């Protein structure tokens, strides 16, 4: 068996679509058949199926900042790559059980220190040598820290020396399960045990055997498959980006609409509160005025019982009517107890009307101020919204430009790789000739 690191990336959806379905044929945009998929198993995902698993992994990766906050860890810069991809290949001659294959994934994850992370394993059967692909979410589901970075306790990244960890584990796993020992790894292990330095750049024996057996055509097919997987991942990432950009605009507009509704609601509720507060402030004034008016009416009733008091009240009636230009009417009314009492009530009405006018004036001014403040807040909210729109537009433009650069890089690498593979037959033969003399 041979564990192989394939690399790190960003798109759960793109890699999952490639792994969970058959490989696309030339000219196809996608393929939904699953004939090459032997079995699928998720880890630390409560038994989620393949399509549910990658969505849960993507959601966890997007929540890395919140997970760090909950764990009391400083956010720092967000992880660039959150997807880790490796594969475990088995010799075609090996008689394997599904249980051994599944245990190999568990063992490899534990050897890498990724057994607490979310992962999805998919067995492929389309080649003569069975192999299992493993997709790992590098964001820890509890603390949000990336496995590709230094850990909160100061320990190094679990991915440090990952290939060596996998090779050491594979050697032990083969012996524990009675599997065929991979010659290249065994030879290198013996040489290391004798203190000899092993050239890590030299091709491993499994790679050498595969190249000799499959030859140029199989290598070309393998190269195309990898390129198709990369293109599919970039395409999926582009779709995800488009969907995410739409969601960002929808969310921003909805947030602005909610803010305006909240401000309007606050304004509408502030008006009755202000009116009630002003009325409450004037309650002591009304109470004092009521008490004084009642006292004045009592004084009037008492004064009316004496001739001097009635004369004083009659004079007040004459003055009031004279002020209105009706002196004769005033002299006549002065002899009426009812008219004398009406003068007192008239004065009370004036005082009540004056206080009522003061309250209405204050209420009107307060309502005008509330409306002015609301209008100013709407203007500020609009300015913030336009600023956020510009910032979002710039971020999205940068993201699209970065994706275009990656497409350009992929196309350039694809062209260079296809050009290089044309002469691979001769180079493989040369490598075989040199390596034969080094075989144990």
N, C-alpha and C positions, 0 to 999 in steps of 0.2 A: 504494500500500500504506500501511497505517497501523498502527503498533504501539501497543497500548493496555495500560496498567497496570491490572490488576483489583484487586490488593490482596495482603495477607498474611494468613495464618491458621495454624491448629494441626493440622488433620487431613489427613494424606496420604491416608488411606483414603477419607474422604468426598469429597474433590476428585477423586481418581482414579476413584471409582465413577461420579461424574457425567460426567467427561470420556471414560471408556472405554466408555460405554454411551449409548443414546439417551435423550433427555430424557423424564422421567416425564410421563404424562398426568394430568389432573385426577383426584384420588382414588386414584392409584396410590402404593404405598409404595416400590416399586423397579421397575426395568426392566433386563432382562439382554440385550436385543437390541443389536446394534452396527451398524445400517444406516448411520448417519451418520458412522461412523469411516472415514476414507479410508486413513490409515496411522499407524503408531505407531513412534517411535524414542526410545531411551534414550541418555543421554550420561554418560560416566564411570561406567558401571555394567556394563561387560563385556558389552554387548549384551543385557542382561536384557529379558524381555518386559514388557508393561505391568503386569500383576498382580504379577510378581516385582519390578519396578523400585520401585514405591511402598513395598513391604515393606522392601526394602534401604534406601531413603531414610529410612523411619521408624526402622529399626534404627540407622542412622548418627546420626540426631538424638538418639535416646535415649542414645547412647554419647558424647555431646559432652564430658561431664566426663572420661571415661577418655581420650579423644583429647587433651584439653588436658594431662592428667597426663603422657601419653607424650611430648608435644611440649615439656614443661617450661613450660607456660603456666598462670598462676594461674586457678583455676576461675571465681571470681566468681559473679554471679547467673546462673542458667540462662536461656536465651533464651525469651521469651514466645511469639513467633511463629516458626515454622521453615519455613513453606510460603510461597513467593512465586509469584504467578500473573499471567502477562501473555498477551496474544494478539496475533497479527499477522494483519490482515485485508487482502484483496486485492480490487481492483475486479472486478465481475462480467464486465466486458468484457476483462479481461486474460487472455491465453492463457499459462497457466503450465505448466511441467513440474514433476514431483515433485522433480527435482534442485534447481530454484530454491527451491522451498518448504523443502526440508530445509536448503539453504545459508542461507536467511534466518534459520532458528532458530540455526544456528551463529554467524552474524554478530551477531545480537541478543545472544546470551549473551556473546560476546567484547566487544561494545560496552559492556555493563553491567559487565564485569569478573567475570562469573560462569562463564567457560568452564572453570574447574577444579572447579566444583561439580556435584553430581549433578542431572540434569534428565530430564524426560520430556515429549516433544512428541507431540501428538495432533491430526491434521487432522480438522475437521468439514466435512461437505458438505451439511448440511440447508438452508442458506440460499443465495440466488443469488450472494452474494459469499463465496467460499471463505475460510476462516480457520483458523489453527493456534493451538491453546492450548499454553502451555508452563508446566509445573509444576517449580519449582526447590526443591531442599533447601538452605536458607540456611546449614546447618551444613557447614563445610569438612570434607571426608572425611579430611584428614590432621591438621589441628591443632584441630578442634572449635570454631573461632571462628565466630560468626554473621556473615554478610555484612551484616546490618542494623546492626552496631555498629562502632566504631572498631577498626582492625586492629592486630595486635601490633607492626608496624613503625611505628606512629603515623599511618599514612595513614587518610583518612576512609573511611566505609562505601562499598562499591561501589554501593550504592543511592542515594547522594547525587546529586541532579540526574538521576535515572534517566530521567525522561520526556524531558528535553532530550537526553540521550545517545542514546535510542532514535530521536528525530526526526532528529538529525544523521546517525546511521547509516543510517536509512531513505532519506534524500536521496541519500547516496552509493551505497547498494545499488541504488536504482532506476536511477541513471545507469550503473553498472557492468554491469548486466544488461539494459539496454535496456527497462526497464519504463516504464509510464505514470507521469508525474510527478504527484504529488498536488498539486492547485492550491493548496489552503489553506496547506500547508506551504511551497510555493515562494514564494507571495506574502509570507508572514511572513518567510522567509529574506531576500528582497530588501529588505524594509523594515528588517530588522535591519542589513543591509549598508550601508544609507544612514544609519544612526545613529538611526533612528526607534524609539521604545519601543513594543513590541507588547503589547497588553492580553492577558495570559495567561488572563484569565477569559472572554474572548470564545470562543464555540464555534468549533471548527475547521471547515474547509470540508467534510471528509468527514462529520462529524456533521450539519452543516447539510443536505448532500445526502441523507443517509440519512433524516433526519426529513421532508424534503420528499417523498421518494419513498415511504417506507413509511407515514408518517402515524401517527395515534393508535393504530390497532389493532396495528400492528407494535411500537410502543413498549410498549404494554400487554403484549403477548406476551413481549417481551424482559424487561420488569420481572418478570413472573411466573416466567420461566425463572431469573432471578437469585435470586429469592426461594426458588424450589424448590431451587436449588443450595445456598443458605445453610441451608435447613431440612434438606436431605439431609446436609450437612456436620455440622450440630449433632446430628442423629440418629445418624450414624456415630460422632461423638465420644462420644455417650452410651453407645453399645454398647461402644466401645473402653474407656471409663472403667469400665463394669461388668465387662468381662473383666479389665481391669487390677486392679480392686479385688479380684476373686476370686483372681487370681494373688498379690496382695500378702498376702492372708490365708493362702492355701495355703503360700506361702513362709515366712511368719512362724511358722506352726504347725510346718512341717517343720524349720525352724531350731531351734525349741525342742526338738522331739523328738530331733534330732541332738545337741544340746547335752547332753540328759539321757543319751542312750546313750553319749556320749563320757565323761561323768563316771562312769557305772556301769562302763564298760570300764576306766577309769583306776583306780577303786577295786578292781576285781577283780584287776588286774595288780599293784596296790600291795601287796596282802597277801602273795603269794609272794615279792615282792622284799624286803619287810620281814623275813619269816622267814629268808630266805637271808642278809640282812645281819646279823641277830642271831646266826645260827649262825657266820657268818664272824668276827664280833667275839669269839666264845668259843673259837675254834680255839686261840689261844695258851694259854688257860686249860686246855683239855683236854690239850694237848701237855705243859704243865708238870706237870699232875697225873699223866699217864701216866708221865712220866720219874721222878717222885718215887715212885710206886707200884712201879715196877720196881726202883728203888734200895732201897726198903724190903724187898721180897721177897729181894733179894740179901743185904741185911744179916741178914734172918731166917735164910736158909740158912747163912750164915757163923756166926751166933751159935749155931745148933743143934749145931754141931760141938764146943762146949765145955760142960762141966757147968753152969757159971755161967749161960751163955746159955739153956740148956734150962730151968734153974730160974726164970730171969726170965720166960720165955715161959709156963711153967706157972702162975706167979703171976697173969699176965694172964688166963689161962683161968679160974682160980678167981674172980677179981674180976668177970669178965663174967657167969659163971653165978650168982654170989652176987647180983649186981644184978638177976637175973631170978628170984631166990628158989630157986635150985637149988644150994645150997652143996655137998651131997654129990655131986651129979652133976659139979660143977666139980672136986672133988678127984679123982674118977675120970678125968675127961677130961684132967686135967693131965698124966697119964702118956702121952697119945697125941700123937705128932708131928703127925698129921693134924689133930687138934683144935686144937693150938697154932697151926698154920698157918691154920686156919679163922678164928681170931680176927683175924689180920692182914687176911685177905680181907674179913671182915665190916666192918672199919673202912673199907677201900677202897670197898666198896659204898655205905656211908653217905655218903662224900664225893662219890662220883659221883652219887648220888641227889639230894644237896643242890644240886649245880651244875645238874643236869637240871631241878630244880624252879625254880631262878632263871631258866633260859632259858624255860621254859613260862610263867612269870609275866610275863616281859618281853614275850613274843610275844602273850600274851592282851591285855595293856595296849595294845600297839601296834595290834593289830587293832581293839580298841574305839575307839581314837582315830581310826583311818582311817574307820571306819563313822560316827563322830560328825561328822567333817569332811565326809564325803559327804552326810550328811543336811542339814547346814548349807548346803552348796553348792546342794543341790536347792531349799531354801527361797529362797535368794537368786535362783536362776535363775527360780523361779516369780514372784517379785516383779518382776524385770526384764521377764519375759514379759507380765505384766498391765499394766505401765507402757507397754510398746511397743504393746500392744493398744489402750490408751486413746488413745495418740498417733496411731496409724493410724486409729482410728475418727474422731478429730477432723479429721484431714487429709482423709479421704474425705468427711465431712459438708461441709467447706468447699468441696471440689471440686464436689460435687453442687449446693450452693447457688449457686456461681458459674455453673454451667451453666444452672441455672434462671433466673438473672438474665439470661443471654444470650438464652435463649428468650423471656423477657418483653420484652427490648429488641427482638429480631427481630420479634415479633408487633406491638409498638407501631409500629416503623418500617414494617412491612408495611401496617398500617392507614393510616398517614399517607401512604405512597406511593400507595396505591390511591385515596385521597381526592384527592390532588393531581393524579393523572393524568386525572381526570374533566374537568378544564379545560385539559388540555394542548394540545388542538387550537387553542384561541384563542390560547394563549401562543406556540405555534409560529408561527402566522401573524403575530403581532406581531413576533417575532424575525426572521422572513423579511423583513418590511417594513423593519425597521431595517438588516439586514445587506446588503440589495440595494445600498444606496447606498455600501457600503464595499468592494464587490467590485472587484478590479483590472481 
